[in-house]
Amino acid sequence: MVRWLKLFGDQYFGFWVLGLVLFAIQEIPYMVMPLVKMEANPIMNMVETSAALDACEKVLGSLCIALMIFVVHRDAVLFSISEGRERLYFVLAMIILLTNFVGWGLYFTGYQSVFVMMFFIVLMPPLYYVAIGLWRRNVLLAVVGVVFLAVHFLHVYGNLRG
């Protein structure tokens, strides 16, 4: 855990290597996707319906990743789930991640309903970032994650309906 510059309150610009690992773990389904033979792949073949939402989604998603990796709390250590709040949000993040993986498993095996895509694949990644933000007391990540959740949901839902 490295802290370089105080941003505000107890938040610092720094580097959390585990944030990079947590991001990579969440991306595993996209790494596996080329190896899976699917009859259809609606998520990767959506028709874009809103350039503005697409841009906002990309900016907010990238910002979540950057905030997770480069914003650290003053008291943060590399890894801790010692107190009740930390343990709760860490477990929540892991449940969300596993739920996302279950959804990808359904998707890869052909269960590609709008519900499966929206609940398991669209909602879970932003919720994962929110839970990590709460676990790490990273206020910026938690707030941006909530905004990303709304934009990501609206954007993908609009594309699937379009």
Phi and psi in degrees as GROMACS dihedral restraints (atoms count N, CA, C in turn):
[ dihedral_restraints ]
;  ai    aj    ak    al  type     phi  dphi    fc
    3     4     5     6     1  -123.8    20    10
    4     5     6     7     1   135.5    20    10
    6     7     8     9     1  -120.0    20    10
    7     8     9    10     1   123.7    20    10
    9    10    11    12     1  -104.7    20    10
   10    11    12    13     1   -44.0    20    10
   12    13    14    15     1  -146.8    20    10
   13    14    15    16     1   132.1    20    10
   15    16    17    18     1   -71.7    20    10
   16    17    18    19     1   128.4    20    10
   18    19    20    21     1   -91.5    20    10
   19    20    21    22     1   -60.6    20    10
   21    22    23    24     1  -167.0    20    10
   22    23    24    25     1   152.7    20    10
   24    25    26    27     1    51.0    20    10
   25    26    27    28     1  -124.4    20    10
   27    28    29    30     1  -101.0    20    10
   28    29    30    31     1    13.7    20    10
   30    31    32    33     1   -97.5    20    10
   31    32    33    34     1   134.7    20    10
   33    34    35    36     1  -127.4    20    10
   34    35    36    37     1   148.1    20    10
   36    37    38    39     1   -79.3    20    10
   37    38    39    40     1   125.5    20    10
   39    40    41    42     1  -161.8    20    10
   40    41    42    43     1  -148.3    20    10
   42    43    44    45     1  -147.5    20    10
   43    44    45    46     1   127.7    20    10
   45    46    47    48     1  -120.4    20    10
   46    47    48    49     1   101.3    20    10
   48    49    50    51     1   -60.9    20    10
   49    50    51    52     1   -33.6    20    10
   51    52    53    54     1   -64.4    20    10
   52    53    54    55     1   -27.9    20    10
   54    55    56    57     1   -61.5    20    10
   55    56    57    58     1   -39.6    20    10
   57    58    59    60     1   -64.2    20    10
   58    59    60    61     1   -41.3    20    10
   60    61    62    63     1   -65.3    20    10
   61    62    63    64     1   -44.3    20    10
   63    64    65    66     1   -63.2    20    10
   64    65    66    67     1   -37.0    20    10
   66    67    68    69     1   -63.7    20    10
   67    68    69    70     1   -47.4    20    10
   69    70    71    72     1   -61.1    20    10
   70    71    72    73     1   -39.6    20    10
   72    73    74    75     1   -62.2    20    10
   73    74    75    76     1   -42.1    20    10
   75    76    77    78     1   -65.6    20    10
   76    77    78    79     1   -23.5    20    10
   78    79    80    81     1   -89.3    20    10
   79    80    81    82     1    -2.2    20    10
   81    82    83    84     1   -52.0    20    10
   82    83    84    85     1   -43.7    20    10
   84    85    86    87     1   -57.9    20    10
   85    86    87    88     1   -35.1    20    10
   87    88    89    90     1   -70.8    20    10
   88    89    90    91     1   -29.7    20    10
   90    91    92    93     1   -73.5    20    10
   91    92    93    94     1   -31.9    20    10
   93    94    95    96     1   -81.9    20    10
   94    95    96    97     1   -28.8    20    10
   96    97    98    99     1   -49.4    20    10
   97    98    99   100     1   -44.0    20    10
   99   100   101   102     1   -63.9    20    10
  100   101   102   103     1   -19.7    20    10
  102   103   104   105     1   -88.4    20    10
  103   104   105   106     1   -10.2    20    10
  105   106   107   108     1  -100.4    20    10
  106   107   108   109     1   128.3    20    10
  108   109   110   111     1   -89.7    20    10
  109   110   111   112     1   113.6    20    10
  111   112   113   114     1  -119.2    20    10
  112   113   114   115     1   144.4    20    10
  114   115   116   117     1   -67.7    20    10
  115   116   117   118     1   -39.0    20    10
  117   118   119   120     1  -135.8    20    10
  118   119   120   121     1   154.6    20    10
  120   121   122   123     1  -142.1    20    10
  121   122   123   124     1    72.4    20    10
  123   124   125   126     1   -61.0    20    10
  124   125   126   127     1   -31.9    20    10
  126   127   128   129     1   -64.8    20    10
  127   128   129   130     1   -40.2    20    10
  129   130   131   132     1   -85.8    20    10
  130   131   132   133     1    -7.8    20    10
  132   133   134   135     1  -121.0    20    10
  133   134   135   136     1    28.4    20    10
  135   136   137   138     1   -72.0    20    10
  136   137   138   139     1   144.6    20    10
  138   139   140   141     1   -83.9    20    10
  139   140   141   142     1   127.9    20    10
  141   142   143   144     1   -72.2    20    10
  142   143   144   145     1   126.9    20    10
  144   145   146   147     1  -109.3    20    10
  145   146   147   148     1   -15.3    20    10
  147   148   149   150     1  -147.1    20    10
  148   149   150   151     1   108.2    20    10
  150   151   152   153     1   -65.0    20    10
  151   152   153   154     1   -34.5    20    10
  153   154   155   156     1   -66.5    20    10
  154   155   156   157     1   -47.2    20    10
  156   157   158   159     1   -65.1    20    10
  157   158   159   160     1   -37.2    20    10
  159   160   161   162     1   -60.3    20    10
  160   161   162   163     1   -46.4    20    10
  162   163   164   165     1   -64.8    20    10
  163   164   165   166     1   -45.4    20    10
  165   166   167   168     1   -61.0    20    10
  166   167   168   169     1   -43.1    20    10
  168   169   170   171     1   -60.6    20    10
  169   170   171   172     1   -45.2    20    10
  171   172   173   174     1   -65.3    20    10
  172   173   174   175     1   -42.3    20    10
  174   175   176   177     1   -64.4    20    10
  175   176   177   178     1   -47.4    20    10
  177   178   179   180     1   -66.6    20    10
  178   179   180   181     1   -40.9    20    10
  180   181   182   183     1   -63.2    20    10
  181   182   183   184     1   -43.9    20    10
  183   184   185   186     1   -65.3    20    10
  184   185   186   187     1   -38.2    20    10
  186   187   188   189     1   -64.6    20    10
  187   188   189   190     1   -39.2    20    10
  189   190   191   192     1   -59.0    20    10
  190   191   192   193     1   -45.7    20    10
  192   193   194   195     1   -62.7    20    10
  193   194   195   196     1   -47.0    20    10
  195   196   197   198     1   -62.9    20    10
  196   197   198   199     1   -43.1    20    10
  198   199   200   201     1   -65.2    20    10
  199   200   201   202     1   -36.8    20    10
  201   202   203   204     1   -65.3    20    10
  202   203   204   205     1   -37.9    20    10
  204   205   206   207     1   -86.8    20    10
  205   206   207   208     1   -36.5    20    10
  207   208   209   210     1  -111.1    20    10
  208   209   210   211     1     0.7    20    10
  210   211   212   213     1  -117.3    20    10
  211   212   213   214     1   124.1    20    10
  213   214   215   216     1  -128.7    20    10
  214   215   216   217     1   149.4    20    10
  216   217   218   219     1   -78.6    20    10
  217   218   219   220     1   148.2    20    10
  219   220   221   222     1   -53.2    20    10
  220   221   222   223     1   -41.4    20    10
  222   223   224   225     1   -92.8    20    10
  223   224   225   226     1     3.2    20    10
  225   226   227   228     1   -70.0    20    10
  226   227   228   229     1   144.3    20    10
  228   229   230   231     1  -114.8    20    10
  229   230   231   232     1   177.2    20    10
  231   232   233   234     1   -55.4    20    10
  232   233   234   235     1   -47.9    20    10
  234   235   236   237     1  -149.6    20    10
  235   236   237   238     1   128.7    20    10
  237   238   239   240     1  -153.4    20    10
  238   239   240   241     1   133.6    20    10
  240   241   242   243     1  -135.9    20    10
  241   242   243   244     1    42.7    20    10
  243   244   245   246     1   -78.3    20    10
  244   245   246   247     1   -38.1    20    10
  246   247   248   249     1   -98.7    20    10
  247   248   249   250     1   164.7    20    10
  249   250   251   252     1   -55.8    20    10
  250   251   252   253     1   -45.5    20    10
  252   253   254   255     1   -64.1    20    10
  253   254   255   256     1   -45.6    20    10
  255   256   257   258     1   -60.1    20    10
  256   257   258   259     1   -46.0    20    10
  258   259   260   261     1   -62.0    20    10
  259   260   261   262     1   -45.4    20    10
  261   262   263   264     1   -58.4    20    10
  262   263   264   265     1   -50.6    20    10
  264   265   266   267     1   -72.9    20    10
  265   266   267   268     1   -31.6    20    10
  267   268   269   270     1   -65.4    20    10
  268   269   270   271     1   -47.8    20    10
  270   271   272   273     1   -61.1    20    10
  271   272   273   274     1   -41.7    20    10
  273   274   275   276     1   -59.8    20    10
  274   275   276   277     1   -44.2    20    10
  276   277   278   279     1   -60.6    20    10
  277   278   279   280     1   -41.0    20    10
  279   280   281   282     1   -70.2    20    10
  280   281   282   283     1   -36.5    20    10
  282   283   284   285     1   -64.6    20    10
  283   284   285   286     1   -42.6    20    10
  285   286   287   288     1   -62.5    20    10
  286   287   288   289     1   -43.9    20    10
  288   289   290   291     1   -61.4    20    10
  289   290   291   292     1   -45.6    20    10
  291   292   293   294     1   -64.5    20    10
  292   293   294   295     1   -38.4    20    10
  294   295   296   297     1   -61.9    20    10
  295   296   297   298     1   -41.8    20    10
  297   298   299   300     1   -61.1    20    10
  298   299   300   301     1   -43.5    20    10
  300   301   302   303     1   -65.1    20    10
  301   302   303   304     1   -37.6    20    10
  303   304   305   306     1   -60.3    20    10
  304   305   306   307     1   -44.2    20    10
  306   307   308   309     1   -60.7    20    10
  307   308   309   310     1   -42.4    20    10
  309   310   311   312     1   -64.6    20    10
  310   311   312   313     1   -37.6    20    10
  312   313   314   315     1   -60.3    20    10
  313   314   315   316     1   -44.7    20    10
  315   316   317   318     1   -60.8    20    10
  316   317   318   319     1   -46.3    20    10
  318   319   320   321     1   -60.5    20    10
  319   320   321   322     1   -46.8    20    10
  321   322   323   324     1   -64.3    20    10
  322   323   324   325     1   -26.9    20    10
  324   325   326   327     1   -93.2    20    10
  325   326   327   328     1    10.0    20    10
  327   328   329   330     1   102.0    20    10
  328   329   330   331     1    -4.5    20    10
  330   331   332   333     1   -85.1    20    10
  331   332   333   334     1    91.6    20    10
  333   334   335   336     1  -121.9    20    10
  334   335   336   337     1    41.2    20    10
  336   337   338   339     1   -68.6    20    10
  337   338   339   340     1   162.1    20    10
  339   340   341   342     1   -59.7    20    10
  340   341   342   343     1   -39.8    20    10
  342   343   344   345     1   -60.8    20    10
  343   344   345   346     1   -48.2    20    10
  345   346   347   348     1   -59.0    20    10
  346   347   348   349     1   -46.6    20    10
  348   349   350   351     1   -66.7    20    10
  349   350   351   352     1   -46.2    20    10
  351   352   353   354     1   -71.0    20    10
  352   353   354   355     1   -44.0    20    10
  354   355   356   357     1   -75.5    20    10
  355   356   357   358     1   -55.2    20    10
  357   358   359   360     1   -79.7    20    10
  358   359   360   361     1   -36.8    20    10
  360   361   362   363     1  -103.2    20    10
  361   362   363   364     1   -30.2    20    10
  363   364   365   366     1   -92.8    20    10
  364   365   366   367     1   -46.0    20    10
  366   367   368   369     1   -75.3    20    10
  367   368   369   370     1   -35.2    20    10
  369   370   371   372     1   -65.7    20    10
  370   371   372   373     1   -43.8    20    10
  372   373   374   375     1   -59.3    20    10
  373   374   375   376     1   -47.0    20    10
  375   376   377   378     1   -63.1    20    10
  376   377   378   379     1   -38.3    20    10
  378   379   380   381     1   -63.4    20    10
  379   380   381   382     1   -34.8    20    10
  381   382   383   384     1   -59.7    20    10
  382   383   384   385     1   -46.0    20    10
  384   385   386   387     1   -65.5    20    10
  385   386   387   388     1   -40.0    20    10
  387   388   389   390     1   -61.3    20    10
  388   389   390   391     1   -47.6    20    10
  390   391   392   393     1   -62.3    20    10
  391   392   393   394     1   -39.6    20    10
  393   394   395   396     1   -66.0    20    10
  394   395   396   397     1   -40.8    20    10
  396   397   398   399     1   -59.6    20    10
  397   398   399   400     1   -42.9    20    10
  399   400   401   402     1   -68.0    20    10
  400   401   402   403     1   -40.9    20    10
  402   403   404   405     1   -59.7    20    10
  403   404   405   406     1   -45.1    20    10
  405   406   407   408     1   -90.9    20    10
  406   407   408   409     1     5.6    20    10
  408   409   410   411     1    55.1    20    10
  409   410   411   412     1    39.1    20    10
  411   412   413   414     1  -100.3    20    10
  412   413   414   415     1    89.3    20    10
  414   415   416   417     1   -59.0    20    10
  415   416   417   418     1   -43.5    20    10
  417   418   419   420     1   -59.0    20    10
  418   419   420   421     1   -45.7    20    10
  420   421   422   423     1   -62.9    20    10
  421   422   423   424     1   -43.9    20    10
  423   424   425   426     1   -61.8    20    10
  424   425   426   427     1   -44.6    20    10
  426   427   428   429     1   -68.7    20    10
  427   428   429   430     1   -48.6    20    10
  429   430   431   432     1   -63.9    20    10
  430   431   432   433     1   -35.0    20    10
  432   433   434   435     1   -61.1    20    10
  433   434   435   436     1   -38.9    20    10
  435   436   437   438     1   -66.0    20    10
  436   437   438   439     1   -42.9    20    10
  438   439   440   441     1   -65.1    20    10
  439   440   441   442     1   -42.8    20    10
  441   442   443   444     1   -59.3    20    10
  442   443   444   445     1   -40.6    20    10
  444   445   446   447     1   -55.6    20    10
  445   446   447   448     1   -50.2    20    10
  447   448   449   450     1   -64.1    20    10
  448   449   450   451     1   -47.2    20    10
  450   451   452   453     1   -66.4    20    10
  451   452   453   454     1   -44.7    20    10
  453   454   455   456     1   -60.1    20    10
  454   455   456   457     1   -45.7    20    10
  456   457   458   459     1   -62.3    20    10
  457   458   459   460     1   -51.1    20    10
  459   460   461   462     1   -61.4    20    10
  460   461   462   463     1   -41.8    20    10
  462   463   464   465     1   -65.0    20    10
  463   464   465   466     1   -52.4    20    10
  465   466   467   468     1   -66.4    20    10
  466   467   468   469     1   -41.3    20    10
  468   469   470   471     1   -60.7    20    10
  469   470   471   472     1   -43.1    20    10
  471   472   473   474     1   -62.0    20    10
  472   473   474   475     1   -40.4    20    10
  474   475   476   477     1   -67.1    20    10
  475   476   477   478     1   -41.2    20    10
  477   478   479   480     1   -67.2    20    10
  478   479   480   481     1   -33.3    20    10
  480   481   482   483     1   -80.1    20    10
  481   482   483   484     1   -27.0    20    10
